[in-house]
Amino acid sequence: MARAAVIGEAVRTAGFALAGAVVTTAETAEETLAAWRALPGDIAVLILTPRAAGWLGDSASPGGSPPLASRRDVLVVVMPE
C-alpha cells in the first residue's frame, strides 16, 4: 500500500506522524537532500515544508536537474508559508 511522507523542520512536521505519515525531520539542506534520497519506494505523496522544498529545488544533480524532477512517481505538495 502506498504511503505519505513529510520532510522538513520538526516544528512543522511532527503532527503528521499522528496521521500515519513517514516523517523525516530535516533542519538543513544536507539533511533534506539525504531524506529525499532515503525515501522508501512505496511513497506516493510527499509533503514538504517551504524551506525543504527550496533546498531540494536548489540542489541540482550532476545532470543539472533538481532532485524534485527525478521522482515522477511521487506527488509532491508544498505546505503554505
BALOBA-1460 file (C-alpha; in Angstrom, 3 decimals):
// residues 81
<rec num="1" residu="m" x="0.000" y="0.000" z="0.000"/>
<rec num="2" residu="a" x="1.260" y="3.485" z="-0.857"/>
<rec num="3" residu="r" x="2.166" y="5.825" z="1.973"/>
<rec num="4" residu="a" x="2.639" y="9.544" z="2.556"/>
<rec num="5" residu="a" x="5.879" y="11.115" z="3.761"/>
<rec num="6" residu="v" x="6.764" y="14.512" z="5.182"/>
<rec num="7" residu="i" x="10.181" y="16.193" z="5.124"/>
<rec num="8" residu="g" x="11.052" y="19.453" z="6.863"/>
<rec num="9" residu="e" x="11.568" y="21.262" z="10.111"/>
<rec num="10" residu="a" x="10.391" y="19.463" z="13.247"/>
<rec num="11" residu="v" x="8.073" y="22.234" z="14.393"/>
<rec num="12" residu="r" x="6.098" y="21.988" z="11.114"/>
<rec num="13" residu="t" x="6.127" y="18.225" z="10.567"/>
<rec num="14" residu="a" x="5.667" y="16.494" z="13.934"/>
<rec num="15" residu="g" x="1.878" y="16.310" z="13.827"/>
<rec num="16" residu="f" x="1.840" y="14.373" z="10.565"/>
<rec num="17" residu="a" x="3.146" y="11.276" z="12.338"/>
<rec num="18" residu="l" x="-0.184" y="11.103" z="14.179"/>
<rec num="19" residu="a" x="-1.870" y="10.590" z="10.804"/>
<rec num="20" residu="g" x="0.498" y="7.748" z="9.903"/>
<rec num="21" residu="a" x="2.855" y="9.629" z="7.602"/>
<rec num="22" residu="v" x="6.537" y="8.778" z="7.430"/>
<rec num="23" residu="v" x="8.083" y="11.908" z="8.964"/>
<rec num="24" residu="t" x="11.724" y="12.840" z="8.486"/>
<rec num="25" residu="t" x="12.962" y="15.904" z="10.317"/>
<rec num="26" residu="a" x="15.381" y="17.974" z="8.270"/>
<rec num="27" residu="e" x="16.749" y="21.230" z="9.616"/>
<rec num="28" residu="t" x="19.441" y="21.794" z="6.958"/>
<rec num="29" residu="a" x="19.794" y="21.488" z="3.203"/>
<rec num="30" residu="e" x="22.044" y="18.457" z="3.635"/>
<rec num="31" residu="e" x="19.543" y="16.669" z="5.884"/>
<rec num="32" residu="t" x="16.743" y="17.440" z="3.436"/>
<rec num="33" residu="l" x="18.645" y="16.031" z="0.477"/>
<rec num="34" residu="a" x="19.578" y="12.921" z="2.482"/>
<rec num="35" residu="a" x="15.913" y="12.430" z="3.466"/>
<rec num="36" residu="w" x="14.856" y="12.772" z="-0.178"/>
<rec num="37" residu="r" x="17.393" y="10.169" z="-1.265"/>
<rec num="38" residu="a" x="16.287" y="7.786" z="1.504"/>
<rec num="39" residu="l" x="12.560" y="7.889" z="0.682"/>
<rec num="40" residu="p" x="11.084" y="4.390" z="0.715"/>
<rec num="41" residu="g" x="9.859" y="3.108" z="-2.636"/>
<rec num="42" residu="d" x="6.216" y="2.937" z="-1.546"/>
<rec num="43" residu="i" x="5.828" y="6.695" z="-1.007"/>
<rec num="44" residu="a" x="3.093" y="8.125" z="-3.250"/>
<rec num="45" residu="v" x="2.667" y="11.583" z="-1.678"/>
<rec num="46" residu="l" x="5.439" y="13.749" z="-0.265"/>
<rec num="47" residu="i" x="4.661" y="16.849" z="1.778"/>
<rec num="48" residu="l" x="7.483" y="19.363" z="2.092"/>
<rec num="49" residu="t" x="7.835" y="22.455" z="4.223"/>
<rec num="50" residu="p" x="8.541" y="25.567" z="2.131"/>
<rec num="51" residu="r" x="12.128" y="25.623" z="3.350"/>
<rec num="52" residu="a" x="12.697" y="21.951" z="2.472"/>
<rec num="53" residu="a" x="11.170" y="22.492" z="-0.970"/>
<rec num="54" residu="g" x="13.528" y="25.397" z="-1.549"/>
<rec num="55" residu="w" x="16.524" y="23.329" z="-0.519"/>
<rec num="56" residu="l" x="15.539" y="20.490" z="-2.838"/>
<rec num="57" residu="g" x="14.858" y="22.874" z="-5.685"/>
<rec num="58" residu="d" x="18.277" y="24.469" z="-5.229"/>
<rec num="59" residu="s" x="20.174" y="21.156" z="-5.077"/>
<rec num="60" residu="a" x="20.937" y="20.393" z="-8.698"/>
<rec num="61" residu="s" x="22.006" y="16.863" z="-9.525"/>
<rec num="62" residu="p" x="25.126" y="16.237" z="-11.618"/>
<rec num="63" residu="g" x="22.881" y="16.164" z="-14.714"/>
<rec num="64" residu="g" x="21.660" y="19.655" z="-13.889"/>
<rec num="65" residu="s" x="18.076" y="18.944" z="-12.814"/>
<rec num="66" residu="p" x="16.835" y="19.400" z="-9.248"/>
<rec num="67" residu="p" x="16.038" y="16.250" z="-7.248"/>
<rec num="68" residu="l" x="12.312" y="17.006" z="-7.342"/>
<rec num="69" residu="a" x="12.311" y="16.324" z="-11.087"/>
<rec num="70" residu="s" x="13.869" y="12.878" z="-10.597"/>
<rec num="71" residu="r" x="10.868" y="11.181" z="-8.912"/>
<rec num="72" residu="r" x="7.890" y="11.379" z="-11.221"/>
<rec num="73" residu="d" x="6.161" y="8.593" z="-9.295"/>
<rec num="74" residu="v" x="5.698" y="10.828" z="-6.219"/>
<rec num="75" residu="l" x="3.139" y="13.615" z="-5.911"/>
<rec num="76" residu="v" x="4.981" y="16.470" z="-4.194"/>
<rec num="77" residu="v" x="2.999" y="19.019" z="-2.166"/>
<rec num="78" residu="v" x="4.492" y="22.084" z="-0.506"/>
<rec num="79" residu="m" x="2.920" y="23.405" z="2.693"/>
<rec num="80" residu="p" x="1.764" y="27.028" z="2.570"/>
<rec num="81" residu="e" x="4.008" y="29.577" z="4.246"/>
